[in-house]
Amino acid sequence: MALTVSDGDDSVTITGTVPASRLGQFSWALFDWANQPYFTLVTTFIFAPYFTLHVVGDAVRGQELWGYGQAIAGLCIALLSPVMGAIADAAGPRKPWIVCFQLICVAACAGLWLAMPGASGGDLVWIIGLVVMASLGAEFATVFNNAMLPGLAARSRLGRLSGRAWALGYLGGLISLGFILGGFSLPDVPLFGLDKASHEHDRVVGPFSAVWMIIFVLPLLLFTPDATPSGISRRQAARKGLRNLVGTLREVRHYRNVMLFLLARMAYFDGLSAVFAFGGIYAAGSFGWTTTNLGIFGIILTIFAAVGAVAGGWLDDRIGSKRTILFAVVGLIIATLGVVSIAVEGLGTDNRRDTVLFFIHYAQNAPEEGMFTTLSEQLFLLFGIMIGVFGGPAQAASRTMISRLAPVEKIGEFYGLYALSGKATAFIAPFAVAGITGFAQSQRYGVAVILVFLILGLLLMLLVREERSQVAV
């Protein structure tokens, strides 16, 4: 069976796919729900700060090591995702690939339970190795899930479907974070009698994310239609896929507008990914926040991120993807600039001195009991909320922008390039953060380098025209 995607007087038939029912579309969107707890709990708010402050035991060194680990994962993704994506496109179905990479992520997440406090040497190597493997599994599975999008709904509804998927993902992250806080972090005696002294309440997020993935990826596998097999062997699919990839890379020079968008997306998406990857680590090191503080901070951000994703999908269909992306990236730049404008000196002493908005200094001798009681923490929370609000639209609108720019006859090929553009430079931002953090011995300077990526993406995006390209002859 086949699905015809129309755009005014143009139409293209995507062979090997069938239109998805509402259940099929919801099941596809549920993939983000299944995977978001990994990103929320492991790479952002719980495990990453735990790794920095307790496994490594030094905020600056921990941020540096975490950055290098994410850079290694990003480099592997950049090298391998286009090859595997090309093979999968030629072979047809995406679900087998999703299953394969989800299992890799599940196994690696489960292994994080063994990441004990105070690790050093070889122990740190294998812990970072597990994080790298989990990142590879999650990212590769996402590549194949994204590739299913064009055949699931009419073009006029792709923005809303993409935005709702992001919102559903944020909701999954929110609920999982709330469960971890309520069940493990806040009670004196956590569920299952876990031992807080050995940080089992922090380490449990790995196995928890693994179980969550297994349960909630099942609807996608059961109810979302997949492309039919092409009837060729894996070896033939590999050869055909790689030939198609090389051909598409050669052809992209004829599509200057699409190429500009892909370059812009590389830059601002790398910056956005780094903001999420290092936000929890930066907060833990700057303010000494506990798991509970970080968890509540994460819940607040996730709520606003879900609202932003839904609003961004609606805005995308109303004013177009380009304007939505520009609006979102400007908001992210302002928010990130606000975050790095905050500095805390003398944390944990009677001579604590805070700086906000770069130039406002004040003494903070005895912070009040509770969370977010100081001006610096309150402003950090405000800027964090802004990152959540603008992050959703930037991601969701990017996923539909390529469908508005690519020739209708080549939508599949250009979605492959879109996946490549999101991964080809994914290692640069975390590598830059790690390098600057280590060189300057400052978390703040390390995070500040993210602004370069966001601003570059904004400038390139201004040059993009939101109009469909015609097939080059």
Salt bridges, closest charged atoms under 4 A:
ASP7 OD1 - ARG155 NH1 3.07
ASP7 OD2 - ARG468 NE 2.58
ASP32 OD2 - ARG399 NH2 3.67
GLU64 OE1 - ARG61 NH1 3.32
ASP89 OD1 - ARG94 NH2 2.68
GLU139 OE1 - LYS423 NZ 2.35
GLU200 OE2 - ARG203 NH2 3.90
ASP202 OD2 - HIS199 ND1 2.83
ASP202 OD2 - HIS201 NE2 3.72
GLU251 OE1 - LYS410 NZ 3.04
ASP316 OD1 - ARG404 NH2 2.94
ASP317 OD2 - ARG160 NE 2.77
ASP317 OD1 - ARG404 NH2 3.34
ASP354 OD1 - ARG352 NE 2.87
GLU413 OE2 - LYS410 NZ 3.83
GLU466 OE2 - ARG404 NE 3.78
GLU467 OE2 - ARG465 NE 3.06
